[in-house]
Structures are given as C-alpha cells and as structure tokens.
C-alpha cells in the first residue's frame, strides 16, 4: 500500500490551527477562572486581582520579549560568528533568507558538543540564530541547511511572539491563582451558601488551572516545532537533510547542556536538557512526519 504523503503547506496550516485552538483553551480557562472569582468575591476585589495579575505579567514579559535576542545569546555564552571563520554558516543562512524573503538574522556560535541550534528575537528584523559547535562539526552541508531552515521557520512564523503571548496568559493565570488563594486567609466567613460554593470552585481552579495551562503551553511548543520542520521543507524543498540531522541527534551521546535553563530549552532545535522531552515532539515522530513529505 502506497504511504500517504503530507504536503508541507497542509502540515503548516494544520499545526497553526491547532496552536490557535490551544491558545483559545488557555484564554477560556482564564475567563472561567475570572468568572468564578467574580462570584466568590466582591466585584471591586475581583477587578483588583485581575489588574494586578495583568500588570505584573505583562511588565515582566514585555521586558523579556523586547530583549529576547540579547537575553538568549548572553545566557548561553554565545559569541558572534564571523563570516571569515564561519563562511558556510553565513552562506547557508543568507541563501535561505533570500529564498524566503526574510532579512538576514545575526549569527552566533555556542560552544557545546551537542548537535543543536536556536532562534530568538521579537520579529524577523530583530532576530538571531545560534548553532552549537557540535552542529558545525557533526553535520554535513545539507543536514546543517535543514536545521538552519528550521530555525528561520521559527522566525518567519513569529514563534517567539506567539510563545510570548502564551507565556503572558500562563503567567496571568498563575498570578491570579496565587492572589486568590492568599486572599482567602484574610477573608472573613460568609453565610451565603452560593458564595461558599464559588469559593470552593475557585480553590479547585486555583490549584488545577496553572497545571493545566502548563501542559497546554507545552503542547503549543510541540505544535510550533512541527510547523518549523514543515517550514524547513518549504524553504529547502529537501526533507532528507533535516531527517538525517534528526537521526544523528538520536544517536548523539553528548551530555545534557548545563548552560541552558529550563525557560530557554523550548527555543532549541532539540531538547538540550535531554530529560525534559515534553517541550519538543519525540524525534522519531518528527522523522516519521518528515518522511511523508
């Protein structure tokens, strides 16, 4: 039986739809939580909780978002990649950027034996791409091109902006949950039975909602990896390069990367921490999908 082929355009569109749906789930949880709090407490207190959570979450994320490129490369000790020393790296990225109609990102090198890479920046005009020394040493030209096209796919699809929005929503829910639970210690008893029911529902949501949205956020991260893989095929028209790179990563015995934080791990081409695979789809699943393109 002939295997079913997947068009990279369909793959990109389907995973984007799934990402939007998951974002809608996070929004729905936030609205539901706010609705319950509005019944559990006085309206004035409800608005105070919401305003505080929004201000704190947006303020923190705004600073991180507008400096995401600088924060990412500084946190892993990456250095600028000169054209003289890393000509092939520059040529490959430049070729993909021209073919895709994107501006040339700034290029960096991270000293690590792992085969890995990441992209960051709030938009294509303020983007960076960083590869490990392990990727440059262990991948051939077509494999490296596939990995770099994947990273430019993240930039082209505004994934940093998208994941920042998801982080804002998750952060607001976490802050609302903490404020709600702590406020119960300072609240007097109530004889209103309906009010007590909403408080009980609010407590359950305050405990479960942050956990639920974290899982949803991880699911969004995995969806965006599939989109970037399909974008790599779109840019190069050659899925075999990316497939071979993923197979080499499967066999790579490099230790977990200690310089990378859990917050930065989702940006990487493959999970640099080795033990937290939930931020990325399984390598074998990514290979399976790519083989159908």
Secondary structure as GFF3:
##gff-version 3
##sequence-region A 1 293
A	DSSP	alpha_helix	8	40	.	.	.	ID=ss1
A	DSSP	alpha_helix	43	66	.	.	.	ID=ss2
A	DSSP	alpha_helix	68	75	.	.	.	ID=ss3
A	DSSP	beta_strand	79	80	.	.	.	ID=ss4
A	DSSP	alpha_helix	87	100	.	.	.	ID=ss5
A	DSSP	beta_strand	106	110	.	.	.	ID=ss6
A	DSSP	beta_strand	117	120	.	.	.	ID=ss7
A	DSSP	three_ten_helix	124	126	.	.	.	ID=ss8
A	DSSP	beta_strand	128	132	.	.	.	ID=ss9
A	DSSP	alpha_helix	133	138	.	.	.	ID=ss10
A	DSSP	alpha_helix	141	156	.	.	.	ID=ss11
A	DSSP	alpha_helix	159	183	.	.	.	ID=ss12
A	DSSP	three_ten_helix	184	186	.	.	.	ID=ss13
A	DSSP	alpha_helix	193	236	.	.	.	ID=ss14
A	DSSP	alpha_helix	239	251	.	.	.	ID=ss15
A	DSSP	alpha_helix	262	265	.	.	.	ID=ss16
A	DSSP	three_ten_helix	277	279	.	.	.	ID=ss17
A	DSSP	alpha_helix	283	291	.	.	.	ID=ss18
###
